Amino acid sequence: MAPSKKQSPVQTTKATEKKKDENAPERGRSAYLFWLAENRSRFVFKPGMRAYDVTKAAGAEWTNLKDRSKWEKQAAADKERYTKEMEAYEERYTKEMEAYKASSSQ
């Protein structure tokens, strides 16, 4: 059996992560996230407990939760807030881009 030749490592290009616009509105939170913020202290059993264990226990309880209407209303209101802020942001951004393109084309 012939010895195998080492293959040179394949060169890959790392995808550049798109930078988040600091002026963009914060996304709306889900009903689960509102519920978790309210109930997180119940799931932290030990000081050294990992976040994975906390969210796993919380997720299991959320799955079995019957009445979610309180948090779903909060999530709907937050989604509405996000939609309004995003519309205003897009309008402002569009105007800024048009002004930038007009000034750079001269």
Secondary structure, 3 states (H helix, E strand, C coil): CCCCCCCCCCCCCCCCCCCCCCCCCCCCCCHHHHHHHHHHHHHCCCCCCCHHHHHHHHHHHHHHCCCCHHHHHHHHHHHHHHHHHHHHHHHHHHHHHHHHHHHHCC
